[in-house]
Amino acid sequence: MTVINRLENDAIDIDDGDADDIDTDVDAPTPLFDEEHLQSRLEIIRQYVAQPIPQQPWDDDVPALIPFHDHVGDGDHDVGDGTNNHAGSTGTSSTSGGGGIIIGSARHAANIPLLKSLNVTAVLNCASGGIPRLPVDELEENGIRYAFTNCRQDSYTYPILHNKEQVVVRPDKLENSITGKKTTFEERIVPSQHLEVSNSLFLELLRENKRGNVLFFCLAGQNRSAALAAATLMLHGMSLEHVLKYCAQQRPFVLENLGFQRQLVELEAIIDKLLNGTLVSRHEIRHRFKSHWELIQHTRSPSFLSTINQVSKRVRKGSSATTVEIELLIPGLCTMEVNIPIESTIPNVKKCLVQHVNNNLLRHDECPSQIAKAWLVLAMFGSDDMYDLPLEVEAVELKVQLERMRLMFGLHTRLVDGEPYITWTERCRFALVIFSVIKHPKDSTSNIDAMDDSMDPSMRTDQVPWTFVHEERPNAPATLLENTLRSTHLRAWDFVTGESLASNLPIVFSFAEDPRDRRAFMMVSQSAGTLQQFHCPGEGDILGMGENAIVHRVQLSFTQADGSHRDEHWTRVNVGLSNERPASTSSIIKHEGEEQFWDAAVKRPFSLGKMLVFLQNSSEAGLAKRLRLANLLNSDKRVLYFYGLGLGLSTNAYNQNEYKFELMLLAKYEEDFSTYTMRCFMEEYLTIPSSVTNEERKASIVRMQSQFSITAVKVLLVSLLNAFRDLTLMGIQAFDFNHLNNVLVSRDYQSVRLIDIDGNAQGSVHYPTLTNGNLSPRQPVYPPQKPCLNVDLNILLPSVIEQLILGKGRGKSFVSNTRSAIWRAKEMDAKAMIQTILMENFYPGIENEETDGEMKMKVETHVKKVGEWFYAVLKKKSPWTNWTNDIYDVMRCIDHLPIS
């Protein structure tokens, strides 16, 4: 299980000094704050804000404005060398003529008319990275400045306002010998980069005499934006209670995050100590809070030119002309900015991003790890975040990837030594979805560095599923979406076209660490904009369950660049932006006859091992893609129609704060076949009606058996064999027919569909010139032909035919006993026995006296022919001595089954 602690200490530079020189006799660090006072201030905060969020769905139309005026100072503060100055009259433009800070969400930032009506001249993005469909260009066209600071998480432990560090303070040897002063640890607090950026933006707007307001926004406009807004105003002289009063009137649900509340009252205490402390203590206080003191001086001193980091636009260049800065989302963790080569191949970019995550996140975990299996998904700023493309050949062929990148995102490619090099831009947004990692012992980062790069980590046998922990908070709905994901909708991509889809409803599956615990895989949550809620097993439209996987039914729709695919099921918190463009602006137009959505059977492997195996090119997912590409050879649809691969989220059924990502195989769901397998059909066909107690089921079985004729037997067998032939035409080399659950039977019993193709067994035609020439004496001589399709025709298929002919409504034991009796009997007696059973099974009323004599004669003649055919098939007599050698031999044999 992965819990990244480095996020909370990202900007902390802990100075431990020389470890060998630290005295063993060390005083404990002096507390920075009066804990009792902090708790009393926290109680005051909670009287104003942290109220329950309005019930979803909720139209968050108006943000909260906190005006900032010259008279906001709360008293006399020393900001110089000992002279007193009023905070509101520090001289000049630093505070004069200012507007205010507005606390809002991404919806408000995307609403240009609303921003203009609120006199907004700048916006600060406080979310984790960029908002995909935020109209940055349109903001600037309307004179609204755009800035950002990447607040990675809305968690209790995230250092949004300041970082804490411990510094070793040692007396010199003379002082130690005279006074006996010991080495001590001193705790210091350093302002976060987020606070520096927000304060710098507000300060620059004030000094430019901008009378407009600035919007601080995050995804929901609840915690990150509110914390930075309150802290910035406090640095400029406004009291915390003054800020909270405005919030309580307009947005009382803000600052639900207990950690952010704590950091605010700590900042309040720091400012009070720096400005209102006694002259004796000020020197020590300003030394311990040196960075905060400089920040306040920069904020309130009119003569000091700001040296704080310049606020950057979201779109910015890398550190040199050869790199570009892009946004990287690690779903389940955070968002990061990473520099990648402007021009490089897809594998090189993925390697660069994987190394960045390994070096900056996973290796610093409590249990160091590195990525084993992961997918890289590309999206683009300016487009919907669900309008994306997996850069993985398992999902989409490379040729299709390159064409889709050109059409979807306008990215250009050129060949260098036969390799396609893509020119990446600063608008690219990558997601690195982690499925498995390789764990390392603690303090083993050197082992990670020394690992053999030539070995593909995704092929290692010691990899384990990668999970992340997230605990949703009652008063912060959908924080799972805000912090770590864009949505919980199942994602999928078409094998052939690379088009992206998303489930119509949000969906979170369930799993268990033990793959044998099948019940734990049956729960599904479809909550939107609120806490995930899992109900009774079986509510996830479960179509079936086998030894290796479970199959759900899920409906998906194609995603569009303008977000027109979104409806009421896409949460407002998740979407963040209103969609005012009509659906006709979609970049993908479906033509008549093409599917507008997918009604899919989603197959989820029970374990990581099963998932990795089915992804291999020679296994199920690889074969499914080849089947889809060869679909013109499947015109009769006897082989299951595969859509593509999907990416979903699941939670531990026994610890619903633990999540992981899964890859799934999506096939076309058809009501005519649904879950009615050949195994189910054969069981009903052989059932003795008198043994069934349920009257409704009994009537259904009697009806099916009475209508099933010799012709129906032949139709079913021909459909099955044609399906085998279609597999051969499509280049498939193996099919596990022994597992009758791999064959679906239509409800009219006239056609079948093959599913769960197995590509690891090998079957092929052996040509004499290739196999029998130049052989050593020890090598076997192959016959001139071997089945093209490696499917068991020698045992199960004859058994199926025997049961269809002999066992209708009689049970398996009757078939077994009758078969043995036929084998022991003389030929004439055996044929007579077969004819009697055929008459009873398929012509039960023909012996009635009222039946026409000519009809009886025709039936008896037909039964005699069927008996002759079945006897020859059963005992492999001429002309059917080799009828099970090959599917084409079987087809010729079944073609000769007489029908009336």
N, C-alpha and C positions, 0 to 999 in steps of 0.2 A: 504494500500500500504506500502511495507516495503523498507526502505532505511537505510542500516546499516552504521551508522556513526562510530561505534567502530573500523571498519577496519582502518580508517585514524588515530586513536589514540591508536593503539594496544600496542605500546611500551612506551606510554607516562605515566609518573607517576607524576600527577599534585599535587603539594604541596600547598594546600590551607591554611595550618595551622589550628589553632583552630578557628572555625568560630565565636565563641562568643567573641574572643579577638580581632578580626580585627576592626581597627578604621573605623568609618564611613567617616572620612576625609582622603581619600587616594589619593595619586598622581597617575596619569595615567602612565602606563609603558613607559619607554624610548624606542624610536624606535631603532632597532638593525641595520638597513641598511638605506643608502641613496637611497630613492626610485627612484630618477631621474637617479642616476648612474646605478641602476639595470636595468632600462628600456633601457638605452643606450646599456648595455651589451647584453640584450635580442635581440635587433635589430641586433647586430653583429652575434649572434648565427644563426638567421634566414637568414642571408646572405649566410651562409655555408650549413646549413642542413635544415631539416623539409620541404624538397621538395616533390612534389607528388610522390607517390609510383608507380612503373611501372605498366602498364596495365596488368590485369589478363587475362588469365593465364600467369605466368611469371616464368621462370626457374632461381631460385636464386641459382646459382651454386657456386659462389665464395664469401666468406665473406670479411670483411675489416680488414687489418692488420695495427695496429698502433705500430711501432717499439719503443722500449725503450732503450736508450743508456746512457752512463755515462754523456754525455754533455747536458742532458735535463734541467739542472738547469737554471733558468731565472734571477738569481741574488744572492746577498748575503742575507742569511736568518739566523736569530738567533734561534737556536734550543737548546741552552743550558742555561747557567745562565747569559748570557749577551755577550758571545763571538760570533763572526761571523764565520760561516762556509759555504762553498759553498755547495749547495744542491747536486751537482754531485760529491763531494769529501768528503763525510762524513766519509770516513775512509776506507771503505772496501767493503765487500761482500754485504752490504745492497743494493747497486745499481750497483755494477760492474758486467760486463759480462752478463747482463740480456737480455732477448729476448723482447717480446712485448705482447700486448693484441690484440686478434682477436675478432671482433664483428660479430656474426653470428646467425643462426637460429637452430632449432632442426634438420633440414635436414642435416646441416653441422656436428652437433654433432654425428649423426648416420652414417656418411660416414667415416669409418675407413681409407680407402686409402687416402681420401682427407686430413684428419688430419695428417697422417704420412708424406704426401708430404709437408704440411705446418709446419712440425717440432713442432707439438703440443704435449706437455708433460702433460697437465692438462686441464680439462674442468670444467666450473662452470655453473650449471643450474640456471638461473635467472627467470625461469617461475614459475607459480603458482603450486608448487608441482612437482611430477615426471612426466616424459614423458613416457607413457605406454610401447612403444616398443623400448625404448632407450637401446642399447646393452651394459649395464653397465659392465657385466662380460667380454665381448669382449674388451672393452676399457682397462680394467685393464690387460688383457692378453697381450695387445700390449704396456704395460708400460705407459698408459695414465691415470693419476689420475682423479677420478670423485668426484666433490663436488657439493653442492647445497645450495641455499638459497631461501626460499619460498616467492617470491614477489607476493603477492596475486592478485594484480590488476594492470592493465595498465590504471589507471584513473588519472584525473587531480589532485585529492586531495590525492592520495595515498602517504604516506611519505617514499619514496624509499631511500632517502639519509639522512634525519634527521627529528626529531620530535620537535615540539615546545611546550613549557610548560611555565606556568606563576607561579612564586614563590613569596610569600609574604615576603617582607624584612621589618623588624621592628627595629627601633632604641631602645636602652635600655632607661630606664626611665630617667637616669641622662642626657644622650645626648639629649633626647627630651625636658627636662626642661631647658637645657642651650641653645641649638641651635634652638629648635622648629622644629626639623626635623620630618617629617611626615612618616607614614607607606606608603610604595610604593609597587607596583607590578613590578616585574622584569621579563622580558621575556628571557628565555634561550632556546638554541637549543642543542639537544643531538643527536649525530650520530646514525643512524639506525643500527640495527643488520645486515641488508643486506650489508651496507657499511663496517662494521667491518669484516664480513665474507669474502667479496671480497678482501679487503685490506690484510687480514691475509693470504689468499691463495697466493696472488701475492708476498707478503713479504717472505713467507716461500720458494717459488720457487727461489726467488732471493738469499736468504741466503744459499740455498742448491747448489748455483752455477749452477742452471739449465739454460742452454742457450736456451732452447726451448721456444715456445710461449704458452700462455694460451688462450683458447677459452671461452669467455663469451657469452652464448647463452640463448635466450628465445624462445618463440614459433615462432615468425616471425623475430626475429633479428632486431627489429626496435626501441623500446623504453627502456624496462627494462635493457636489456644487454648493450645497448649503454650508458645509464645514469650511470650505475655502473662502466663500463669501463672508461669513462671519469673522473668520480670522483676519482677512484683509482689512475689513472695516475696523476691527480692534486695533490693528497696527496704525491706522490713521486716526485713532483717538475716540472712536465710538465704543461705548460700553457694551458688554455682552448682553446685558438685559435689554438695552435699547434695541439691539438687533433682534432679539428673541420676541419682543413685543410685536414688531412688524410681522415676523414669521407666524406668530400665533394667530394674527388676524387674517392672514391670507393663505398660509400654507402650514397648518399646525402639525402635519404629519412628518415634517422634515426632522433630520437629526435623530432618527431612530437608532442609529449605530452607536452602541454604548462606548466603543473605543474612540470614536470621533468626539463624543461628548467629553470624555476624559481629556483628550488632547486639547480641546477648547478651554476647559477650566485650567489646565496646566499653562497654556499660553497666557491666559488672563493673569495667572499668578506671576508668571515671568515678567510681563509688562509692568505689573504693579511693583515688583521688586526693583526693576531697573529704574523706574521713574519716581517712585514714592519711598524708596528705602532711606534709611538714615545715612548721613554723610560718611559715617564710619564704615558702614557695610557696603556702600556703593562700589568701592573699588573691587572688593572680592566678588560681589555679585556680577559686576560687569565683566570680570575676568572669566567667571564660570559660564556666563551667558554672552560671551563675546560676539558670537554670530548674530544673536538676536539684537544685541545693542547696536551693531553696525546696521542691521536691517531697519531698526527704528530711526537711526540717524539718517539713513538714505531716504527714508520715507518722509521725515518731517523737516529736514534741513534744506532750505531753499538754495544754499550755495554749493551743495554737494552734488556732483554729477553722478548719476546712477551708474554703477559698474556691475550691476546684476546682469546675469545672462539675458541676452536679448530674447524677447518672446518670438518664437518662430511660427511661421505658417505651417500648417500640416504637411503641405507638399514642399519638400525641400531636398536639396541635392546632398549627396554623400560627402565624405571627407576629401575626395579627390575626383578628378575628371574621369577616373576609371571605375568608380563605384556609384551606386545610387542607393538612397535610404528607402527602404520599404517597411510596411507594417507586417509583422508576423504574429498571428494569433495561435497560441497553443491551447486548444479547447480543453477546459478543465483546470487551466492554470492562470494564464494572463496574456497580455498583449505586449510585444516588444518592438522596438525599432532596430533594424538590422541593416548593415551595409552589405550589398552583394555586388558582384561585377555587373557593370551595365550590360555587357554582352557575354553570354555564356550559355552552355547547354543546360537542359533540365536536370540531368543527373548531377552536374556540378553545383547548381543552385541548391538542390535538395541536400547535398553533402555539406554545403556551407551552412545551411540553416540547422541541420541536425547537429553539427558540431557546436554551433552557437548555443543551442538548447542544452546539449550535454555539458558544455563548459560553464554556462552561466546559471543553470537551474539544477539539473538532475545530479550532477556530481557533488553539489552542496547539500543534498538532502541528508537526513539522518542516516539513511542507508544509501550510499552512493550508487548510482545506476547509470546506464546509458541506453539510448533508444535501440531497440531491435527491429520491430516492425512498425512502420508508420506510413501514412499517406500524405502527399502534398497536394493541396487543393488551391487553385488560383481564382481570385475574384478581382474586382476593380472598383476603385472609388468612382462614384458617380452612377454606379449600377446597384441594383438590389443585391444584398449580400447572399441571397439564395441563388443568384444567377452566376454560377461558377462552373469550374471544370477541374476534374481530378487529373493531375499530371502523372498518371500511373497507367502503364500498358495493361495491367490486369483489368482495368475498367474500360479504357478507350485506347485504340491503337495510336501510335505516335503520329502517323500521318493525319489522322483525324484531329488529334490534339493541336497540331500546328495550324491546321485550317480553322479550327474553332477559335483559337487565340487571335487569328487574324480577323475573323468575322465578328467575334464578340467584343474584343478589346482593342483591336487595331494594332496588335503587336507584330513587328516585322521579324522575318527570319532570313538568314543567309547560310549557305553551306560552306563549311571550312573543313577541307579534307574529308568530305563526305558526312560530316557531323552537322546537324542543324543548330546554329547559334541564334538565340533569341535576344532581341534588344529590349531589355526590361526598362520600365519607367517608374517614376516615383508614385504613380497612381496604382501600382500593383499592390494587392493585398493577398498574402499567403496565409493558409492555415495548415499547420502541421499536426495531423491527428495521430496520436500515439496509441498503438494497440498492445504492444508488449515491450518489455525492457529486460536488460540483463543486470541482475543485482550484483553488487560487490560488497565485501566486508567494509566496515567502518575504517577510516584512515587508510584507504587503499586506492587513493586517486592516482598514485604512481602506476598501479596495475592497469588503470583505465588508459593512461597515456601510452603504456607500452603494448597495448593490444595490437594484434596483427590487422592492419587496415585491409589486407587483401581478402580477408574472410568476411563474407556478407553476414552482418549480425542477425538478419532475419532468418538465416538458415541454422542458427545455433540451437542446440537442443536444451540449453539451460535457460532459455528466455521464459519469462512469466508474464501473465496479464498485467497491464498497467492500469491502475485504478487511481482515482482522485476522490478526495473527501470534500463534501460541501453540506453544510447544515443550513437549511432554509429557516429564515426567521419569520415569526408570525406577522410582524408589522412591516415586513419588507417583502411582499410577494414577488415571486419570479426572480429572486436574487441569483438563482442558478443561471438564469438567462443573462442577467446584467453583467455578472462577473466573469463567467467562463465560457458562455456559448452565445450564439445569435438566436437559436431557437432549439426546441426539442422535437421539431418535426423530422421524420425520417427522410433522409436525402437519398437520391438515386440518380444514375446517369445511364443513358441509352448506350448499349454496346456498340451500335453501328454509327449513330449520329453524334454521340457525345452530349446530347441535350440534357439539361438538368431538370430534375423533378423534385417535388417535396410532397409529403403526405398532406392530405386535406386537413387532418386533425393532428395536433401535437400528440406524440406517443413516446412513452418511456417504457421499455420492456423490463423484465426482471431476470435475474440469474442466480445461481448458487455456485459456490466454489467446487462442490461435488457434482460433476455432470450426471451422476446417477439419480440425483434428487430432481426428478422430472417435474414434480408439482411446483417447485420453486421457479420454473421457467414460464409458468402459465399466467402470471399476473401482469397487468398492463395499466399504466396511468395515462389518461388523456386530458389532464388538467392544463388549463391555459391561464396565465396571469395570476396564478395562486400556487399554494403548496402542492407538490405532487401527491396524489392520493391513489393508493393501490387498493383494489377491492378484491372480491373473491376470485380464486383461480378460474380461468376459463372465459373471462370477459373480454379477452383480446382477439375475438374472432379466430379461434384456433381451428385450423383445418385438419391438422393431423400431427402425429408425433412418431418418430422412428427411433432407431438405435442411436443415431448420431445427431439428429436435429429436430427442431420443432418448426411448424409452418403456420404462419398467421396470414390472415387476409387484411390487406391495407390498400386503400385507394389513394392515388397520387395524381398531382396535376403538374403540368409543365410550368416552370418558373420563367418570369419575364424580367427584362432589364429594368423596366420602369415600376416593378412591383405590382402590376395589375393582377397578378395571380392571388394576391392576399385578400382574405375575406374576414368575416367576423370571428373566425377561429384563430386568426393570428393576433396575439395579444398586443394591446396598444403599448405596453411597456417594452415588449420585444421589438415591435416595428419601429416605434419611436417617431416615425414620420407619417404624415398624411399623404395619401395618394390621390392627387387631383387630376392626374392625366388619365384619359380614357384608355380602355383596354386595346383599342385599335392601334395605339402607338407601339404595341408590342413588337419586338424585333424578330419574333418567330411567329409566322403565320401558318396555321395548319390548313392544308388543302382538303377538299372534299374527299372523303374516304379514309383519311388519316385519323388515327386515334387522338382525341382531345385530352385524354387522361389515361392512367393505368389503373386497372383493377387487378392487383397483384397478389400472388401467393408468395409470401416472404419466408424464405428458409433460413433459419438461424442455427448454426452449429452449436452444440452444447459446450464445447471447450475450445480453448485457444489452439490446441493441437489439431482438432478437426477443422477449425477455420483456416489454419495455415495450409493444411493438406488440400482442402477444396479450392484454394486460390491458385495452386500450381497449374502451370500451363497444360500439363497432361491429365489433370484431374477435372473435377466437376465444373468449376467456374471457367476454366480455359476451354473445355469442351462446349459449355453453354454459349460462350462467345462465338466459337466456330460454328455451332449450330445456327445461331442467329445470323451470322454472316452468310451461311449457306441456306438461308430460309427459302429461297426460290425452289430448292429441291425438296421442300417440305410443304408443297402446295396443298396437300390433303390434310395437313395439320395433324398427322398421326404422332409426330414427335412434339413434345411440349415446347411451346413458344416461349423463349427466354427473353426477358426485357433487358436486364443489365444487373449491375451490382449496386447495392445500397449501403448506406452508412447510418447506423442508429445508435442510440444511447440506451443503456440498461443500468439498473440499480440492483444492488445486492438485496435479495428477498429478506435476508435476516439482519441487514444493516442498511437502511434506506438512505443513509448519508454517504454511502460509498457507490461510486459510479464507474462505468467503463464504456468504451466504444467497441462496437462490433461491426464486422462486414457481413453482408447478407446477400443471398442470391434471389433475384426477383423473377418470377415466371408469370405467365398470363393465367389469371383465374377465370374459369368458365363454369357457369352454373350447371351445364349439362353433365359435367364430369364431377365437379366439386371434389368430394373425398371418397367417392365410391370406387374402391380398388378392386382388382381382380380377385384378391383374396376374399374380400367381403362378398363379391358375387358368387364365387365358388362355394362359400359356406352356405349362402342362402339357397343355391341351386341344389345342394346335396341334403339340405335339412329335411328331416321327416316331419311333415306338418303336424302330425298328432303329438309330437314332442314339444310343441310351442304352446305356452300357456297364455301369452298375450294375444287376445283375439284380433286386434288390429294388425299386428305383425304377422300373425298366422294367415289372415286373409290376404295380405300383400304377397306372402311367399306362395300361397296356393295359386294366386292370379298369375304371378310370374312363371311358375312351373307349368301351368296349364297352357300358356301361350307360347312356350319355348319349343319350337319345332326343329326337325332335322335341318331345315333351311336356315333357321336362326343360329344353329350350331355352326354351320358352314360360314355364314356371314361373319360371326364373331372370330372364328379362326383365320379367315382370310384377312380381316382387318388387322389382327395381331401380326400375321406374317408380313403383310404389306408394311407395317410399321418397322419390323426388323429390316426389311429391304430398304426403307427410307433411311435408316441409320447407316446402312452400307453406302448408299448413294452420297450421304453427307460426310463420309470419311470417318465415321465412328468405328472404333475397333473392338469395343467390348460393351456388353450390357448384362447386368445381373438379373437374369430372368428367374433365378431361384427365389428371389424376393418378390413375391407376387404383389406386394404393396407398391412396386415400381411401375405397375400398369394400372391406369385408370380406365374404367368402363363407363360408357355413356348410359344414361338412364333408360334409353330404349334398347340397350344391349346390342347395338349394331356397329359400334366402333370403339376403338381403344385409343389411349394416348400413353406414350412412354415417358416416364419421368426418372429423375435420379440416375443420370448416365454416369457410368464408371469408366474413366479413361486410363486407368493404370494397367489393366490386363492387356496383353498384346495378342492380336489375331491378324493374320494377313494371308494373302495368297503367296505360296512359295513356288517360284518358277524353277523348273529343272535346271536351266542354264545357270541360275544363280546359286542353287542349293546343292545340286548333285555333282557338279563338276569339280575336279581337283580336290576331292575329299580324301582325307586320311582314312585308313582302315577302321579307326575307332569312331569316326563320325557317323551318325545315323544317316541313312538315305531316306529323305522325305518323300512322301507320295507326291505326285504331280500337283495335287490341289489340297488345300486346307481351307476351312471356312473363313470367308472374308471377315465375318462378324463373329467374334468370340462370344457365343451365347450357348448356354447349355440346351441342346436339343435332344439329348439321348435319354434323359430321365424325366424331367419335369413336363416337357411337352407331350410325350406319350401318356403320362399320367393324367394331364389335363384332358386329353382326347378320351381316354378311358372313362373318366368321371362324367364328361359331357354325354357320352353315349350310354353308359350303363347306370349312372348314379342319380338320375333326376328324382329327387324326393325319396331316396333310399338310404343315404348315408355312406360314409367312407368305408365302413366295415363291409357293407354289401359289395361295394366295388372290388375291394381286396379279395374277398372270398370268391366272388364270381370269376375274377381274373384267374385265380389259381385253379378253379374248376375247369375253365376253358383250356388252360394249358395242359391239364391232365387228361382231358377227354379226347376221344378220337375225333378226327376232323369233322365227320358228318354230325356227330353228337354236339360238338362244340358250336358249329354253325347253327344248328337247331336251337341251342340254348341262347345264342345271341339274338336270333330272330324273335324268339319268345319275349325276351326282355325289351327289344325294340318295339314290339307291338304294345306291350304294357306301358312303356314309357311315353311313346309318341302317338299311338293310336288306341287309346284305352276303350273307346266305344265302338270300334269297328266290328266286333263280334256280335253285336246286337242283331236280332233277327230282322229288324226293320231296315238294316243297311242294305243298299242295292248290291246285288251279286257282282255286277261288273266293277263296282267300286272296291269291293272286297278283293277281287282278283288283282286290280291295279295296286292296291296297298300291299298285298302279299308279294307281288313281283318286286315292288320297290324295296320292301324290307329285306327280301332275299339278296338284292344287289348291295344294299348297305351292309348286310351281314357278311357277304363275301369280301367286300372292301375292308371292313373292320378286322376280320380274321387275318387277312394278309398283312395289314398294318401291325396288328398286335404281335404276330409271330414272325414279322419281317420275311414274309414269303414273296415270291415273285408276283408282281413286278416291283414290290416295295422292299426289296432286301436292303437297300442303302438309303432309305427315305429320310433318315436323320443325319446324314453326312453334312448337309449344307442347307441353308434356308431356301435355296432355289429348288433343291430336291423335295423339301417339305412342301413348298408351294405347289409343285407338280402333283404331289400325292393328295393334298387337300383339294386341288382342282377336280380330282376324280371322285370325290365324295358324292354319291348320287343324291339328288334332291327330287322330290316329287313334283 
